[in-house]
């Protein structure tokens, strides 16, 4: 079961211009118990993760070698939350490339649409960075929160 929103499909990608992708907010995600009881909505940080994932899809679609690398969110500005994304909501993310790549960084204007209206918008700068975990590494968690 997916515990956070993720890109399900890329609708179009145009080098030097941008990308549009789509997905759904998971229905049974654990975070809805606390965000918010009786009125579950997608946390804003996960909406920004949708935009980061969409940028990562663009990088992969362009054929950039990403083995051992990740697309990391470097800077976020001009964030606006205009509508709620509730469990099960279908969304479309649209990323317009504004600048890059410069020193491995890409600058985007991003939007998440729900029912044809902008629910979230932001300007993002992402960088392609070496993953600190070697390929094939297994990360384990211990303790009471594991």
Secondary structure by P-SEA (a helix, b strand, c coil): ccccccccccccccccccbbbbbbcccccccccccccccccccaaaaaaaaaaaaaaaaaaaccccccccccccccccccccccccccccbbbbbbbcccccccbbbbbbbbbccccccbbbbbbbbbccccccccbbbbbbcccc
